[in-house]
Amino acid sequence: MEEANQSVVSEFIFQGLFDSEELQIFLFVTFSTFYLLTVVGNLFVVLLIIADHHLHSPMYFLLANLSFVDFCLSSVTTPKLTTDLLQENKTISFGGCMSQILGVHFFGGAEMTILVTMGYDRYVAICKPLHYSSIMDRQRCIWLVWIAWMIGFLHSLIQTVTILGMPFCGPRVVDSFFCDMPLVMKLACTETDTLGRVINANSGIYATTCFILLMISYTYIILTVLHRSKDVASKALSTCSSHLAVVVLFFGPCMIIFLGSVNTTWMDKFLSVLYTLITPVLNPAIYTLRNKEIKNAIKRLWPHYQT
């Protein structure tokens, strides 16, 4: 009985994105470029915030953590995706597959909570400006970020432990480019429909709750700035617009996937590419191109930099 409960599948095979060899070469170049930009862009933001003492504030501390988690999230799947585009046999070991599931849910969960924390930071800064320094002090910021990482870890641990307890003894083809948990669960040699719905609902509720909290924060922000002067309202909305753009880019695909709104495989693959590859490369561009303080910090480090 004990032996029957153990996994006998040593590796999984990815179906990949497309079968066309010419298209896969094009995607290899494109995705490699995007990943390079993700690594350079996000790590640049992190190092810039560390190096420039003018950016040592709660908002930029949270932004540095967001950039780092974006780098980590993209690194879980993209290197494997790009190398598989040049290979006929797209395989991953059982341990590697479980590591991908752990990483995607860990960094994805942490990013959701960090985005909520950033929304709360903007709420305090705009709605309670006189109390901002006392509410968002250094110690509280560290605790909020630590809690965000712990929530992401616990979320991923629950997901990974659940799937590790399943027996895999037969089918091993995953119709995706990474170990997407619902697709891997379908390969288990046991009935997983009920458990799959529970796990999917867990992720969907988590994402939806974070999104609702963000919308509540920004509803209060909008109601507050409507009663301020035009210049103050314009500055506040400009600061928040970058964050809102990132929120929509990240939560949109996640909620569609987790809530099961899409039943077509190609759309699932597209949305997965969007939040694991496209969004992480856009975040640094959104924040640096629209943020005057980031631009000034770049100028201080490189005086010849032109905006």
N, C-alpha and C positions, 0 to 999 in steps of 0.2 A: 504493500500500500504506500509506504514511504517513497519507494522508487517511482511509483506511478505519478506521484504528485510533483516530481521534479521536472524541470524543463529539459527537454531533449533537443530543442532547437538551439543551435550554437550561433547562428547568424540569421539576419533578415536580408531580403533583397528589395531594393527600392525600385519602383516602377519609373520614377523620374518625372520630368516635366513633359518632354516631347521625345518622339522617336527619330525625328529628322536629324541627320548628322550635321548638315550645314547650319541648322538652327541652333543646335547644341554648341557648336563652335562660336557662333555669334553671342549666345547667352553666356558662354564662358568668359569672353572678353568683357561683356557688359557687367556681369555680376562681380568679376574680379575687380573691375574699376570701382564699382559701387562699394565693395568691401574695403578697398584701399582708402577710399574717401571717408568711409565710416570710421575706420581706425584712426586715420590722421585727424579728421575733423573733431571727433569726440575726445580723443586724448589731448588734442591741442586746447580745447575748451577747459579740460580738467587742469592741465599744466598752467594755462594762462591765469585761471582763478587762484591757483596756489601761489604763483609767482608775484602777482600784483596785489599789494595790500589794500588797494582801493576797492577791490572786489571781495574783501573778507567780510561779507554781510550774509544774513540768513538766506536771502534770495539766491545769491550766487553759490553759497554752500550747497543748497538743494540742487541748483543747476549742475554743479560739478558731479554730484551723485547721479543725477539723471543721465548725464553724458557717459559716465562710467558704466552704468547699467545698460545703456544702449549699445556700447561697445561689447559688453559681455554677451548680451542677448543675441546680437548678430553673429558673434564668434561661435556660438553653440552649433549653428546649422550651416552657415554660409561657406566656411572652408570645405566641408564635406560635400556640399552641393556643387561647388565649382569644380572640384577634382573629379567628381562623378560624371560631370558633363563630358569628360574626355575618356571615360572608361565604358566598356561594353557591359561589364558585370558590376552593378552598383550594389555592393554588399556592405553590411555593417554588423559587427559582432553583437551578441546579445547584451554584453556589458556596455558596449558603446551606445546601443539603442536605449537602454535604461538611463544612461548618463545624459543623453539628449532630452529625454522626457523630464528628468530632474532639472536640467539646466533651463529649458524653455519655461517651465512653470515657476522655477525659482526667480529667474531674472524678470520674467513677464509679470509675476505677482508683485515683486519688489517695485517694478516701474509703475504699476497702477497705484500703489500706496504712496510712492514718492510724488506722483502727479497730484494726488489728493492733498498731500502735505503742502505742495507748492500753491495749490488753490487756497488752502487755509492761510498760508503766509500772505498772499495777496489780499485776502479778506481782512486780515488784521491790519495790514499796512494802509488800506484805503478806508475801511469802515471804523477802525479804532486807532488812528495814527498817533494819538497822545500816549497810548499804552503799548505801542508796538515794541519798543526796546525792552520793556519789562516782560511782555508775553513771549516774544520770540528772542529770548536771550540765548547765549551760546550753548549752555547746558541743555536747554529744552530742544534746541535744534538737533543736537547730537542724539538725544533720546528719541526724537521723532524719526530720524533717519535710521537709527538702530532698530526701532520697532518696525519700520517699513521692510528692512532686510529680513527680520525675524518672521514677519507675516509671510513674506515670499518663500522663505525656507520651509515653514510649517505647511504651507499650501502645497509646495512641490513634494514634500516628504509624504504627505497623505496620498497624493496621486501615485507616487513611485512605489510605495509600500503596497498599495492596492493592486497594482499590475504585477508586482513581483510575486504575489501570492497566487497568480494564475498559472495553470499548466499550459505549456506550448509544446505540441508534439507533432504538428503536421504542417499546415500551410505557413509560408514564411514570406510571401510577397506583399509588401506595403505599397499601396497605390498613392505614393507621395514621394517627396524628395528628402523627408526626414521622418523620424519616428513620432508621428502624430498619434497621441494616445488613443483616441477613439478607433483609429484604423488598426493599431497594434492589438487593441483589445479584441477586435473581430477575429483575430487569428488564434485566439486561445481555444483550447480543446474543452470548452465548457460553455454553458449558456451565459451570455454577458449582456443581453439586451437591457435587463432591469438595472444592473450595476452601471452599465454604460450611460443610461439616462440619468442616474443619480450623480455620477462623476461629472457629466456634462452640465447638469443643473448646478452643481457646486461651483464650477468655474464660471458659468453664466451669471449666477447670483452674485458672486464675488465681483465680477466685472461691472455688473449693473449697479450694485451698491456703491462702488467707487465712483462710477459715472454720475449717479444721482447726487452724491455728496459734493462732487465738483459743480454740478449745475446749481445746487443750493447756494454754494459759496459765490458763484458768479451772478446769481439772481440778486443776492444782497449787495454785491458790488455795483451792479448796474443801477439798482434802486437808490443807492447812496450817491453815486456820481451824478445822477440826474438833478440832485439838489445842490450840486457844487457849481462853481463858476465854469465857464466854457473851457478856459485854459486848463484848469485842474482836471476836468472831466476828460478832455482830450489826451492829456498826459497819462492818466490812469488807464484809459481804455487802450492806449497804445502799448503800455506795459503788459496788459493782460491779453492782448490779441495774439501775441506769439505763443503764450501758454495755451490759449484756447485752440489754436491751430494744431499744436502738438497733441492735445487731448483728443480732438476729432480724428486725426490721422491714426492714433494708436488704438483708441477705444472702438472706433467704427468697425474695423475688421474683426477685432477680438469678440465683440458682442454678437456680430453676425454669425461667426463660427460657433461660439459656445452656446448660443441660444438656438442653434439649428435652423436658422432662417434660410440657409442655402443647402440644397440637396445635390448639387452637381459637383463632380470631382474637380473639374477644371476651375470652377469658381473658388472652391476650397483652396486649391493650390495657389491661385492668384492672390487671394487674401492672406495666405500664409507668407508668400513672398513679400507682400506689402508691409506686414508688421514686423517681419524678422530681418528684412534687408532694406526696403525703401525708406520706411519711417526713420530708422536709426541714422541714415545718411542725410535726411532732410532736417532733423532736429538742430544740428549745429548751424546749418545755413540759416534756418528760421531765426534762431536767437542772435547770431552774430550780425546778420544783415539788418536787423531791425532794432538792435540794442546799441544805444549811443555810448554807454559806459564800457561795453565790450570793445567797441571801436576805439575809444580813447585809450583803453588798456593796451591794445595792439600798437597804437601810436607811441605809447610810452616805451614799449619794448623795442619797437622798430620805428624810429623817428621818421624814416623816409616812406612809411606806409601811407598810401593815399586812399581815401574812401571813395 
